[in-house]
Amino acid sequence: SKGRLLEVDTPRRLYREPRTLAAFLAFGRANLLPEDGHLLAFRYEEVHLGGPLEALVLERREVRGEVLCRVRLPQGEAWVRLEGSPGERVRLGLAQIRRFPMEELS
């Protein structure tokens, strides 16, 4: 953000419903996947097992007491919070996903 004001709102809304990619990224790590000229953005804690997305677990790490897995989705790779093992196929769902124009990445 280079010292610029990105958005003005409550902390809760800025975290959950940011209007810009820069504001979304200012509040922590996120997964960004390309789709049709947009970026799909979500946080690892917004992913749950048992959804419509097929994924392959590539890597497993323990970070600050949490298990995080790097998974391959049709759109690319993402980090998610789940108990999985490399090579395991899982089905995932997203509690929340945001779409931002690809131009906001530059």
C-alpha positions in Angstrom: 0.0 0.0 0.0 3.1 2.3 0.3 1.5 4.4 3.0 -1.8 5.0 1.2 -5.2 4.8 2.8 -6.8 1.7 1.1 -10.3 1.7 2.6 -12.2 3.0 5.6 -14.6 0.6 7.4 -14.8 -1.5 10.6 -12.0 -4.0 11.1 -14.5 -6.9 10.7 -15.8 -5.6 7.4 -12.3 -4.9 6.1 -11.2 -8.4 6.9 -14.3 -10.2 5.6 -15.6 -7.9 2.8 -12.7 -5.7 1.5 -13.5 -3.8 -1.7 -9.9 -4.0 -3.0 -7.3 -6.7 -3.3 -4.7 -4.5 -1.5 -7.0 -4.2 1.5 -7.6 -7.9 1.5 -3.9 -8.7 1.5 -3.2 -6.1 4.2 -5.0 -8.3 6.7 -2.8 -11.4 6.3 -1.9 -14.2 4.0 -4.2 -15.4 1.3 -4.6 -17.7 -1.6 -4.9 -16.1 -5.0 -6.0 -18.2 -8.0 -6.6 -17.0 -11.5 -9.9 -17.5 -13.2 -11.4 -15.8 -16.3 -9.4 -12.5 -15.9 -10.1 -12.3 -12.2 -8.3 -13.4 -9.0 -10.2 -15.7 -6.7 -9.1 -14.8 -3.2 -9.6 -16.8 0.0 -7.8 -17.4 3.3 -6.7 -20.9 4.4 -9.1 -20.9 7.3 -12.1 -20.4 5.0 -11.7 -23.9 3.4 -13.5 -26.9 4.7 -13.7 -30.6 3.7 -16.6 -32.0 1.8 -17.2 -29.5 -0.9 -17.3 -29.6 -4.7 -13.6 -28.9 -5.4 -11.3 -31.8 -6.1 -7.8 -31.3 -4.7 -4.6 -33.3 -4.3 -2.5 -32.8 -1.1 1.1 -32.0 -2.2 2.7 -31.0 1.2 1.9 -31.0 4.9 3.4 -28.6 7.5 2.8 -27.8 11.1 2.8 -24.1 11.7 2.2 -22.6 15.1 0.2 -25.6 16.3 -1.9 -25.8 13.1 -1.7 -28.3 10.3 -1.5 -26.6 6.9 -1.5 -28.5 3.5 -0.5 -27.2 0.1 -3.0 -28.6 -2.3 -3.4 -28.6 -6.1 -6.8 -27.3 -7.4 -7.8 -27.1 -11.0 -6.9 -23.3 -10.9 -3.6 -23.7 -9.1 -2.0 -24.4 -5.8 -3.3 -23.1 -2.4 -2.5 -23.5 1.3 -5.4 -24.8 3.4 -6.0 -25.9 7.0 -6.8 -29.6 7.0 -5.5 -32.9 8.2 -4.2 -34.5 5.1 -1.2 -36.5 3.8 0.8 -35.9 0.6 -0.7 -37.9 -2.3 -4.2 -37.9 -0.7 -7.2 -36.7 -2.8 -9.7 -34.6 -0.9 -12.9 -32.6 -1.7 -12.9 -29.0 -0.5 -15.4 -26.2 -0.2 -14.9 -22.6 0.5 -16.9 -20.7 3.1 -16.2 -17.4 1.4 -14.5 -16.4 -1.8 -13.8 -13.0 -3.2 -13.2 -12.0 -6.9 -10.9 -9.1 -7.8 -9.9 -7.9 -11.2 -6.6 -9.3 -12.3 -5.3 -5.7 -12.8 -5.3 -5.1 -9.1 -2.4 -7.5 -8.7 0.1 -5.2 -10.4 
